[in-house]
């Protein structure tokens, strides 16, 4: 609503679309982490199964 008042309805639509995309990405990353990772440090994620999954996730973060 703030964006709509200041910049118009087009910006509001763009903002909502970006927010939905990032929410979906965050949810999918959570599911992947929950499935593949056992221990999560502040710096490093310990992988159970595949090293390539870890590399892909590190690129996405």
C-alpha positions as CSV (number, residue, x, y, z in Angstrom):
1,X,0.0,0.0,0.0
2,X,2.9,2.4,0.8
3,X,4.4,1.8,-2.6
4,X,1.0,2.4,-4.3
5,X,0.6,5.8,-2.6
6,X,4.1,6.9,-3.4
7,X,4.8,5.4,-6.8
8,X,1.6,4.1,-8.3
9,X,-0.1,0.7,-8.7
10,X,2.5,-0.6,-11.2
11,X,5.3,-0.5,-8.6
12,X,3.0,-2.3,-6.1
13,X,2.5,-5.2,-8.6
14,X,6.2,-5.4,-9.2
15,X,6.9,-5.4,-5.5
16,X,4.4,-8.1,-4.8
17,X,5.7,-10.3,-7.6
18,X,9.3,-10.0,-6.3
19,X,8.1,-10.7,-2.7
20,X,6.3,-13.9,-3.9
21,X,9.3,-15.1,-5.9
22,X,11.6,-14.7,-2.9
23,X,9.1,-16.3,-0.5
24,X,8.9,-19.3,-2.8
25,X,12.7,-19.5,-3.1
26,X,13.1,-19.3,0.6
27,X,10.5,-22.1,1.2
28,X,12.2,-24.3,-1.4
29,X,15.6,-23.7,0.1
30,X,14.2,-24.6,3.5
31,X,12.8,-27.9,2.1
32,X,16.1,-28.8,0.5
33,X,18.1,-28.0,3.6
34,X,15.7,-29.9,5.8
35,X,16.0,-32.9,3.5
36,X,19.7,-33.0,2.9
37,X,21.4,-31.3,5.9
38,X,21.9,-32.6,9.4
39,X,24.0,-29.9,11.1
40,X,23.9,-26.3,10.4
41,X,26.6,-24.1,11.8
42,X,26.7,-20.3,11.5
43,X,29.3,-20.6,8.7
44,X,29.0,-24.1,7.2
45,X,26.3,-26.6,6.3
46,X,27.1,-30.3,6.8
47,X,25.7,-32.4,4.0
48,X,24.4,-36.0,4.3
49,X,24.1,-37.0,0.7
50,X,25.5,-35.1,-2.3
51,X,28.4,-32.6,-2.5
52,X,26.9,-31.0,-5.6
53,X,23.7,-30.1,-3.8
54,X,25.8,-28.2,-1.2
55,X,27.7,-26.4,-4.0
56,X,24.4,-25.3,-5.7
57,X,22.9,-24.1,-2.4
58,X,26.0,-22.1,-1.6
59,X,25.7,-20.4,-5.0
60,X,22.1,-19.5,-4.3
61,X,22.8,-17.9,-0.9
